[in-house]
Amino acid sequence: MRAILAAAALLLVLAGCGTDSPSPGTSAAPSAPAAGGSVASGEVTVEVKNFAFAPQQLTVAVGTKVTWKFTDSAKHNVKANDKSFGSDDLSGGATFAHTFDKAGEFPYICSIHQYMTGTVTVR
């Protein structure tokens, strides 16, 4: 099931779905989530929908901005296990962003639905 969700999330990202529109006068070209050992950079979006983070595992370069987009009608949040980042309870298309400025592994959860977990690995 996780493999199917991860594959579906990757297809959505590669198709340009789930990214926020760029600000007027800018051109945003978010990188696809890293798969197969590659490292994403720039800006990456994680969809929060159907009570899951998609993609659940993400590998990015130092300096990458990760945006979580909360598309469920139910409220969710993002809380880093090490408390280095965290969002308010959000839903309905709201977003939360964090720029990863140091290497490491950053597991996180939705503290409302603690079975919702994810990890950002920064290289």
N, C-alpha and C positions, 0 to 999 in steps of 0.2 A: 504494500500500500504506500509506504514512504517513497519507494522508487517511482511509482506512478505520479505521486504528488510532486516530487522533485522534477520529474521530466515535464510535467504539465507547466510548472512554474517557469522552468527554463524556456520552454516554447513561448510562453506569454511574454517573458522579458525580451527574448530575441525578436519577437514580433513587434516590440515597442509598446506592448500593453503594460499598464501599471506604473508608468512613469509619470511624474508630474509634468505639466506643460512648462516649457522654459519661460522665464520672464521676458516681457517684450524687449526686443533689441538684443537678445542673447541667443546663442545656439547651444543647446545642451545635447550631448551625445553620450548618455549613460552607457557604461560598459555592462555587458552581460555578466551574471554571476559566474564566478570561476567554477569550472568543472574540469575534471581530468588533470589536475595539477596546475592549471593556469591561474593567474592572479588578476582579478578585476581591479580597475582603478578609475578615478574620476568620481562619478556618482553612480550608485546602485540603489535600486528600490526593492524592498522586501514587502510583499503583499501580506496583509493580516486579514484572512478571510476563511470562512468555513472552519473557524476555531483552530487555525493552524498558521504557522509562519511559512511563507513560500518565497524563496528557498529556505529550508531549515538550516542548512550548512552553507556558509559563504566564506570564500577566501579572497581577501582584498589586499592591495598595497597600502603602505603607510600613507596617510593623507587623503584616503578615500572617504567620501561622504556617503553614508548609508541612510536612506530614508525609508521608514516604515509607513506604509499607507494602510489605514484602518478602514476596510470596506464593509465589514460586517455591520449589521444593525446593533448587535450586542457590543457592549463596551469591552475593550481590551487595553492592555498596556504593555510596555517593554521595560523590564528591570534587569540591569546587568547584575550577575551574581556578585561581582566585586564592587557594586554600587558606583561604578565609574560613569554610568549614564542611566537615565530612566525617564519615562514619559508619564504624563497624566493618563487617566482613563479616557480613551478616545474611541470614536466610531464614526460612521457616516461619511467617510472620505477624508477625515482629518489625517494629518501627517505629523511625524516626529522625525527629526534628523539628528545624527551624531557623526562628527568627523573623527576618524580613528587616527590619532597622531603618534601612536607608538605600536611597536610590534607586540604580538602576544595572542593568546586565545581568550575570547570574551564570550562565555556562555551567558545566556539570558533566558528569562521566562516572562510569561504573562502572570502577574501575581494574583489575578482574579481567577484564572484557569491554569493552575500550575502544571497541568499535563502539556501545555503549550510551551515548547522549549526551542531554542535555536542557539547557534554558535557562529560568531564572526571570528575568523582567524586572520590576523593581520601580519603580513610579511614585509 
